[in-house]
Amino acid sequence: MRVIAQMRLDAGSVPELWRMARLQFDSVRQQKVLLYPEGAVLLNDTGAAILELCNGKNTVEDIIEILAERYQADVRPDVTEYLELMAERELIRAG
Amino acid sequence: MPAEIPTTLLAELTHRCPLHCPYCSNPLDLIRAESELATDDWKRVFTQARALGVLQLGLSGGEPLLRKDLEELAAHARSEGLYSTLVTSGLGLTRTRVERLKEAGLEHIQISIQDSDPEIAERIAGVKSVRHKQAAAAIVRELGFAFTINVVLHRANLDRLGEIIDLAADLGADRVELANTQYYGWGLENRSALMPSREQVERSREVAERAIQRYRGQMQITYVLPDYYEAHPKACYGGWGKLYLVITPNGMVLPCHGATSITTLTFDDVRKHSLAWIWEESSAFKAFRGDEWMKEPCRSCPRKAVDFGGCRCQAFALTGDAANADPVCTLTPLRRIVDEALGEPAEVLPEYTYRYIAGQPQSV
């Protein structure tokens, strides 16, 4: 398995959540959280929307298209930056 | 909603353990089996913990596999939405139990190893254990758990840090946690036998940095330096009573696993109070929450927002006052206590005082 941060994150990369990470809705904080060994990330709505699309099927370009359609906005810079950040933390990986 | 919402609960299900490591993080005064919480107590507490905001649960000990209800507890934790880690020696982790734990919804298993050199590993553990650990690691790997190897580092194994990391990779770990011994409780009891030299620490730092790069993408490596050799203290669990709580085998709720060593504190029992009440109201949690309790030099120090004055247990153990600055901090004159300890001659290493529950046989 390779890490996105080690390769160039391009439009054709297919990111997926680290196999040990799990998305869950936290009814206490009323927000989605990403749970993984010894850690948790509290997600805002946009972050959760991006990670939910990291399913090992969508390419980065697919994710950008889906979210651009959903939010009717140019989401490319934000989505790219977020994916790079999560890849740097090894919470998403490219299969 | 409380002002602080905890994220992590460490459940010390038992203090019984087949290993006798001289740096054990359990207290010197170990809880006996007959005082342990019942299955229903733990299940109630896990439900309360989730309602309080806890996301991560450590099923720890002692050796948690000595609890016959471990699978039932793991299943309950998962049904509540907790992400659970089993923290184990690996002894007793048979295929049958690993399969049952998988079925119960356990997600992450952490196995300790003591050294890459089998003979020294068993001398540290005080018991034959290397083959059991290897077999357990293979099963954990095969059944697809998230898998961490954790290693406590000290004078006798620090020079083999590179080999230890390679061994963790060979065992198929996704993560390896390398932490130098913390010197309170059993660790403080054995400090002169465990304390590495400055040269060992410097070399180990380079070894760890190279390994982190080499294994990137394959295995995550976290390396915690010994705080005695650092200029500033650790931010103990993100601040007292802020994110973290520990429950002892007999139901006492602590802000950190060493807190019972602070003899001026009193703790509350999950059999008498709800976890929410304890988190908010227990005098032990209020004692060092925030920064009102701080003395100088912490009170006026900008680093108080970074390290919260360091470790209260270490301040108490070394200075006799838990409200003092952690004496590893070079900004306090109390630092001389740590420097004196580092200057202790260690030409002839003392024998380890092994961890035993009082009344157990003492020979190793």
Interface residues (C-beta under 8 A of the other chain):
Chain A: M1 R2 V3 Q6 R19 M20 R22 Q24 D26 V28 R29 V33 L35 Y36 P37 E38 G39 A40 E90 R93
Chain B: I5 T7 R50 A51 L52 G53 L55 Q56 G81 Y83 T85 E107 H108 Q110 A146 T148 D174 R175 E177 R216 G217 Q218 Q220
